[in-house]
Amino acid sequence: MTYRIRDPKSIWRLSRVPQFHGIPDDTLMRLAHRRTKYVVPDRWSAIDLILKYPVPIPVPSRIAVEEHEATIDNRLYF
């Protein structure tokens, strides 16, 4: 079964979601297909399906950032 978005307002709304801007189209379509088994023809359908059926998307580790944050100088200044 093919899932397609035809409403221009929905496409505009989905294009405004910033967390998907850096992910390639084919990756989004593959994730949405694996989660829902729909045939996903484009980026906007994939994003809509991922939002409707949450898909865990791996993100880079924050370990390096947390280590850097832990080195803040905690001395008191008078």
Contacts in CASP RR format, 6 or more apart in sequence:
PFRMAT RR
TARGET T0000
AUTHOR 0000-0000-0000
METHOD contacts of the structure
MODEL  1
MTYRIRDPKSIWRLSRVPQFHGIPDDTLMRLAHRRTKYVVPDRWSAIDLI
LKYPVPIPVPSRIAVEEHEATIDNRLYF
1 38 0 8 1.000
1 39 0 8 1.000
2 38 0 8 1.000
2 39 0 8 1.000
2 41 0 8 1.000
3 36 0 8 1.000
3 38 0 8 1.000
3 39 0 8 1.000
3 40 0 8 1.000
3 41 0 8 1.000
3 45 0 8 1.000
3 48 0 8 1.000
3 49 0 8 1.000
4 41 0 8 1.000
4 42 0 8 1.000
4 45 0 8 1.000
5 11 0 8 1.000
5 14 0 8 1.000
5 42 0 8 1.000
5 44 0 8 1.000
5 45 0 8 1.000
5 48 0 8 1.000
10 44 0 8 1.000
10 48 0 8 1.000
11 44 0 8 1.000
14 44 0 8 1.000
14 47 0 8 1.000
14 48 0 8 1.000
14 51 0 8 1.000
15 44 0 8 1.000
17 47 0 8 1.000
17 51 0 8 1.000
20 28 0 8 1.000
20 47 0 8 1.000
20 50 0 8 1.000
23 57 0 8 1.000
25 42 0 8 1.000
25 43 0 8 1.000
25 46 0 8 1.000
28 40 0 8 1.000
28 43 0 8 1.000
28 46 0 8 1.000
28 47 0 8 1.000
28 50 0 8 1.000
29 40 0 8 1.000
29 41 0 8 1.000
29 42 0 8 1.000
29 43 0 8 1.000
29 45 0 8 1.000
29 46 0 8 1.000
31 46 0 8 1.000
31 50 0 8 1.000
31 55 0 8 1.000
31 57 0 8 1.000
32 38 0 8 1.000
32 40 0 8 1.000
32 45 0 8 1.000
32 46 0 8 1.000
32 47 0 8 1.000
32 49 0 8 1.000
32 50 0 8 1.000
32 53 0 8 1.000
32 55 0 8 1.000
33 39 0 8 1.000
33 40 0 8 1.000
34 55 0 8 1.000
35 49 0 8 1.000
35 50 0 8 1.000
35 53 0 8 1.000
35 55 0 8 1.000
36 49 0 8 1.000
36 53 0 8 1.000
38 45 0 8 1.000
38 49 0 8 1.000
40 46 0 8 1.000
40 49 0 8 1.000
50 57 0 8 1.000
END
